[in-house]
Amino acid sequence: MIAAALDWYAGLRRRRLDAVWRDPVQVQEIALRSLLWAAADTEFGLTHGFRSIRTVSQYQERVPVREYSDFKPLWERAVAGARGVTWPGRCRDWVKTSGTTSGDKMIPVTREAFSSHRKGGWDTLLLACERVGARHLLGGPLLFLGGSTVLTETSDGTRVGDLSGLVVRRLPPGIRGRYSPGPEIGAIKDWEERIDRVAELVARQDLRLVSGMPSWMVILFERVARQLQQAGRPIRNLAQCWPNLGVLVHGGIAFAPYASVFEEWMGRRIDRIEVYPASEGFVGVQTEASGFLTLMLDYGIFYEFVPIEDVGTARPRRHTVADLELHRPYAVVMSTPGGLWSYLLGDTVRFVARDPLRLVITGRTRHYVNAFGENVIVEEVERALTGACRRTEAEVVEFTVAPRYPSAEEPRGGHEWLVEFRIPPREPDDFARVLDETLIALNTDYRTKRAGSVGMVAPRVTTVPPGTFYRWMRETGKLGDQHKVPRVTNTRAVAEALLATAGLVPPDAARVTAGA
C-alpha cells in the first residue's frame, strides 16, 4: 500500500512541479508575500516595515543583503529563549554547522523551515521511486550517511545538533522502519566508531538506496569491503554485496572527480540523484537525468542572486528568477521561513537553462585562489581535475589547490595541487600539463598570467600519501557529517597543515606559515 501510494503521489507531484515551472515569477512573489505576512509582527519585521511592503523592489530597498555575522547577535538572543526575533514565536530547534565562510554557525530550524527541508527530502524520495519503482525501492533498507542524530537539549527545551538528528526523529512511519543505520548507530557521536558500525551493519543488508556526500561514501565502501574480506566473503565490487541497490543520492561536493571511483566500486550502472541541501534551506534537486540541479521554487523560500563581483559591496545588484542571466556566476541569497532575510548563503551558482531553472554549483563566495590576479574558482579546478584524471587514467581520493608564492629559488609563483591518489596517473607530467591546459582554456585571467610564464609558472602537483586528508580531517575535528575539504584557498594555511600531516614539512614550519 505504501509503494502504491508513493507511485501515485510521484505522478501528482510531477504535475504540480510542471505548474510551478510554468510561472516561476508568480510562485516566488507569492513565497515572498507569505514570508512577509508571517513575520510582520516580529522584531525584524517591525523594524523593516514588512506590513507596508508590496513589491520585490520595496523589499530589496528596506532589507539589505546580510551574512551570518549580521544575524548572529539576533539569533543568540533567540537561542537564549527570546520570542519573535526574526520569526514568530520561539525557535527550539537549531542546527550547528561548521560554516566554510563564517566558522561554526547556529542556524534556526523553525517548524515551517523544517517543513521546507522535509519537502526536499520527499521530492528526492519520489524521484527515486520514479527511477526504480516504489516497490523495488522500499523492498529493503535505505541508508542515510549523515551526521550524528544526537541532539543536545538544554534545561529550557532548546535542541541543538545536526540536521540529521531533526530529520531522523521525524521520519514518517512508512520510512522509519526502513531507515539505516537505525537510531542506535546513528546516535554514535564519534565518526570513526559510527562509520565502522555502519559498515558492519550494511555489509549484511540488502540496501536499495544510499545517500551521502561522495567523499564519505567512498570511505564507507572501503570499510564495507574490508568487513567482507575479514568475514571470508571478498567481493570484486559492491554489486555483489548490494545486488538490488537502485539509487545513489549525493550532494555537498561535486560528483565528477569521484565518478570513475564510484563506477569501479559499483560494478554496474546505478541511478544517481544530486541534491542541494544547506542547513539554511533545501535549494535544489536533480529532477531529470541531465546532470543539472533544478531550483526548487515552492519550498517557501524566496531567492535572490547577486553577481559575484558585487558581493561585499554597499549596494549589490539583486536579481530574481524574473531577470537572472544564464551562464553568469551568482551568489545565492535567500529569505526563508526560518527567519533568514536576504541571507548570503555563501554558495555560488551558474544557471544553464530555464523552464525549469537548472543550475550548477560553482563554489563558495570565499573559496577561490587569486594570488596573482588569476581568480580561479572551484568549478574550474574541479573540471581541470576531472579532465586530468580521464586523460591519465588516474583516480583521486581528495585534493586541494593553494597559491605557491615566489621565493629565492623560484622567482615566480604559481599553484600547488595537493592530491591524494587512489590510482596514480600513468604519466605524472601529463597530469599536471592537462590541469594547466584546462585552466588556460577555461579562465581568461589565468591564461593571461600563464602566457610565457611571465605572471605565473605551471602548476606543481604534490602527491601526498594515502590517508593524509583523512588524518588531517581527524586532527582538525572535521571527520564525517557535512565537513568538506576546501577545493581552493587563497592562503597556504590548509596546504601547509596537510603537508605537515603528510610529513612533508616540519609541523612547526607549517604552523608559522599558516599563522602568517
C-alpha positions, 0 to 999 in steps of 0.5 A, spaced: 500 500 500 505 504 501 509 503 494 502 504 491 501 510 494 508 513 493 507 511 485 501 515 485 503 521 489 510 521 484 505 522 478 501 528 482 507 531 484 510 531 477 504 535 475 504 540 480 512 541 479 510 542 471 505 548 474 510 551 478 515 551 472 510 554 468 510 561 472 516 561 476 515 569 477 508 568 480 510 562 485 516 566 488 512 573 489 507 569 492 513 565 497 515 572 498 508 575 500 507 569 505 514 570 508 512 577 509 505 576 512 508 571 517 513 575 520 510 582 520 509 582 527 516 580 529 522 584 531 525 584 524 519 585 521 517 591 525 523 594 524 523 593 516 516 595 515 514 588 512 506 590 513 507 596 508 511 592 503 508 590 496 513 589 491 520 585 490 523 592 489 520 595 496 523 589 499 530 589 496 530 597 498 528 596 506 532 589 507 539 589 505 543 583 503 546 580 510 551 574 512 551 570 518 555 575 522 549 580 521 544 575 524 548 572 529 547 577 535 539 576 533 539 569 533 543 568 540 538 572 543 533 567 540 537 561 542 537 564 549 529 563 549 527 570 546 520 570 542 519 573 535 526 575 533 526 574 526 520 569 526 514 568 530 514 565 536 520 561 539 525 557 535 527 550 539 530 547 534 537 549 531 542 546 527 550 547 528 554 547 522 561 548 521 560 554 516 566 554 510 565 562 510 563 564 517 566 558 522 561 554 526 554 557 525 547 556 529 542 556 524 534 556 526 530 550 524 523 553 525 517 548 524 515 551 517 523 551 515 523 544 517 517 543 513 521 546 507 527 541 508 522 535 509 519 537 502 526 536 499 527 530 502 520 527 499 521 530 492 528 526 492 524 520 495 519 520 489 524 521 484 527 515 486 521 511 486 520 514 479 527 511 477 526 504 480 519 503 482 516 504 489 516 497 490 523 495 488 525 501 492 522 500 499 523 492 498 529 493 503 533 498 507 535 505 505 541 508 508 542 515 510 550 517 511 549 523 515 551 526 521 550 524 528 542 524 530 544 526 537 541 532 539 543 536 545 537 539 549 538 544 554 534 545 561 529 550 557 527 545 551 532 548 546 535 542 541 541 543 538 545 538 533 545 536 526 540 536 521 540 529 521 538 528 528 531 533 526 530 529 520 531 522 523 526 523 529 521 525 524 521 520 519 514 518 517 512 511 519 512 508 512 520 510 512 522 509 519 522 502 519 526 502 513 531 507 515 539 505 516 543 505 520 537 505 525 537 510 531 542 506 535 548 507 530 546 513 528 546 516 535 554 514 535 557 521 536 564 519 534 565 518 526 570 513 526 566 508 531 559 510 527 562 509 520 565 502 522 558 500 525 555 502 519 559 498 515 558 492 519 551 493 519 550 494 511 555 489 509 549 484 511 543 488 508 540 488 502 540 496 501 536 499 495 538 506 496 544 510 499 545 517 500 551 521 502 556 526 500 561 522 495 567 523 499 564 519 505 561 514 501 567 512 498 570 511 505 564 507 507 565 502 501 572 501 503 570 499 510 564 495 507 569 491 503 574 490 508 568 487 513 567 482 507 574 480 506 575 479 514 568 475 514 571 470 508 566 473 503 571 478 498 567 481 493 570 484 486 565 490 487 559 492 491 554 489 486 555 483 489 554 485 496 548 490 494 545 486 488 538 490 488 541 497 490 537 502 485 539 509 487 545 513 489 543 520 492 549 525 493 550 532 494 555 537 498 561 536 493 561 535 486 560 528 483 565 528 477 572 527 480 569 521 484 565 518 478 570 513 475 571 511 483 564 510 484 563 506 477 569 501 479 566 500 486 559 499 483 560 494 478 554 496 474 550 502 472 546 505 478 541 511 478 544 517 481 540 523 484 544 530 486 541 534 491 542 541 494 541 541 501 544 547 506 542 547 513 539 554 511 534 551 506 533 545 501 535 549 494 535 544 489 534 537 486 536 533 480 529 532 477 531 529 470 537 525 468 541 531 465 546 532 470 543 539 472 540 541 479 533 544 478 531 550 483 526 548 487 521 554 487 515 552 492 519 550 498 517 557 501 523 560 500 524 566 496 531 567 492 535 572 490 542 572 486 547 577 486 553 577 481 559 575 484 563 581 483 558 585 487 558 581 493 561 585 499 559 591 496 554 597 499 549 596 494 549 589 490 545 588 484 539 583 486 536 579 481 530 574 481 528 568 477 524 574 473 531 577 470 537 572 472 542 571 466 544 564 464 551 562 464 553 568 469 556 566 476 551 568 482 551 568 489 545 565 492 541 569 497 535 567 500 529 569 505 526 563 508 521 561 513 526 560 518 527 567 519 533 568 514 532 575 510 536 576 504 541 571 507 548 570 503 548 563 503 555 563 501 554 558 495 555 560 488 551 558 482 551 558 474 544 557 471 544 553 464 537 553 462 530 555 464 523 552 464 525 549 469 531 553 472 537 548 472 543 550 475 550 548 477 554 549 483 560 553 482 563 554 489 563 558 495 563 566 495 570 565 499 573 559 496 577 561 490 585 562 489 587 569 486 594 570 488 596 573 482 590 576 479 588 569 476 581 568 480 580 561 479 574 558 482 572 551 484 568 549 478 574 550 474 579 546 478 574 541 479 573 540 471 581 541 470 581 535 475 576 531 472 579 532 465 586 530 468 584 524 471 580 521 464 586 523 460 591 519 465 587 514 467 588 516 474 583 516 480 583 521 486 581 520 493 581 528 495 585 534 493 586 541 494 589 547 490 593 553 494 597 559 491 605 557 491 608 564 492 615 566 489 621 565 493 629 565 492 629 559 488 623 560 484 622 567 482 615 566 480 609 563 483 604 559 481 599 553 484 600 547 488 595 541 487 595 537 493 592 530 491 591 524 494 591 518 489 587 512 489 590 510 482 596 514 480 596 517 473 600 513 468 604 519 466 605 524 472 607 530 467 601 529 463 597 530 469 599 536 471 600 539 463 592 537 462 590 541 469 594 547 466 591 546 459 584 546 462 585 552 466 588 556 460 582 554 456 577 555 461 579 562 465 581 568 461 585 571 467 589 565 468 591 564 461 593 571 461 598 570 467 600 563 464 602 566 457 610 565 457 610 564 464 611 571 465 605 572 471 605 565 473 609 558 472 605 551 471 602 548 476 606 543 481 602 537 483 604 534 490 602 527 491 601 526 498 600 519 501 594 515 502 590 517 508 593 524 509 586 528 508 583 523 512 588 524 518 588 531 517 580 531 517 581 527 524 586 532 527 582 538 525 575 535 528 572 535 521 571 527 520 564 525 517 557 529 517 557 535 512 565 537 513 568 538 506 575 539 504 576 546 501 577 545 493 581 552 493 584 557 498 587 563 497 592 562 503 597 556 504 594 555 511 590 548 509 596 546 504 601 547 509 597 543 515 596 537 510 603 537 508 605 537 515 600 531 516 603 528 510 610 529 513 612 533 508 614 539 512 616 540 519 609 541 523 612 547 526 614 550 519 607 549 517 604 552 523 608 559 522 606 559 515 599 558 516 599 563 522 602 568 517 
